[in-house]
Amino acid sequence: MEKSANGVAALETQTAELDQPAQLRKIISVASIAAGVQFGWALQLSLLTPYVQLLGIPHKWASLIWLCGPVSGMLVQPIVGYYSDCCTSRFGRRRPFIIAGACLVTVAVFLIGYAADIGHSMGDKLNKPPRTRAIGIFALGFWILDVANNTLQGPCRAFLADLSAGNAKKTRTANAFFSFFMAVGNVLGYAAGSYRNLYKVVPFTMTESCDLYCANLKTCFFLSITLLLLVTVVSLCYVEEKQWFPEPTADGKTSSVPFFGEILGAFKELKRPMWMLLIVTALNWIAWFPFLLFDTDWMGREVYGGNSDATATATAKKLYNDGVRAGALGLMLNAIVLGFMSLGVEWIGRKIGGAKRLWGVVNFILAICLAMTVVVTKQAENHRRDHGGAKTGPPGSVTAGALTLFAVLGIPQAITFSIPFALASIFSTNSGAGQGLSLGVLNLAIVVPQMVVSVGGGPFDELFGGGNIPAFVLGAIAAAVSGVLALTVLPSPPPDAPVFKTGAVGFH
């Protein structure tokens, strides 16, 4: 009886604390972890697809390496979300998972960075691709890295929701700052990826089996680890999290539902607003993922006319690497626009008429930009045809056009990184599921499309003659459909939790 009374007393204290939103500076501190996570993610997006092709994986199969991301996201985020909702550690519910994720990232980055060296020491021949042992080490590190990123991001967003304590304005602000720090990480990652001589900062990274490109990649990951560990340690030391106690039932015992029962229960209890959000999010990511996966490859292959295959000429490889660096510059511009847009999401949302209208409009911007990649590609091809192959790359106007597309895409990307998560937190408030599990369910609408693109992207492109344009065109169609659904079938948030409001009037 005494133990039950203590549990009830602890629960009452815990409830009173969670009812009060945290101070803004604490929310910003936790959100800053996104910068460290996204630094590494930006390096993945800009450098790893070209890197796996340098190891000897053909272009049409390179997308399969990325299958580990959505698979781990589909399994890890809901599982981590569920167990972080139920965690009764004295260090808090979310912090143990965030620390574990940061440690896993460190291990993964070591494996990825030293894959070529370890593969060579195990018997890989440098002049006989594919380097199967290096590819195996790389794939292992890549899987661990994606598991680690999912272990980090889910609890981070759930921690922000906990700190917001159900306050709609704090929830929006927390997600906006998370998106802003993602942009900061993107800027740092893409800037590092676009700098050719970064390896000179850590000269021992260049070895017999690790050339200049590989050494730059290795150095970039070392920098990302330093940033991630710094922001994680500072944030978790500064922002305390109280121990969580499960709510006792009428007989004094705590309820316990198996994980898969909880997942099925979450789906059964989903209301129409959440289902519509999942559908729009899934279509949105079918549009995004081909470009996120192959953006720098598109710059190196279609825009610059290069080739990363092991059998390609030195000139073709140089053009490809120049294109990849130009793509990294474009992604840095994209991240800058994303950062400023993230800080202005709420103001723009009020001006444009609410969250669903804003999301719908920017999806049409996404569709137009993806369709314009066809125009840029055709201009680059025409230039090469008219100038006998153009061994010096595209003209400045074509490069400027491609970089403009990268920059403009920062506008819809800022919305993609903030509004769906804010809506999920608001829609799930009365669902009975924890924030971690609810965000894990939303993540399924992100990773399932990524799995489809990872499995079918390469063969689909080959079906239409190779290259990246077929997948980009399919993405443009998906973005347009997503925009229509966002404007027509996506419900407005509940009246008591508007996503954007001015005074007493809610705009949806």
Disulfide bonds with the S-S distance in Angstrom:
Cys210-Cys214 2.02
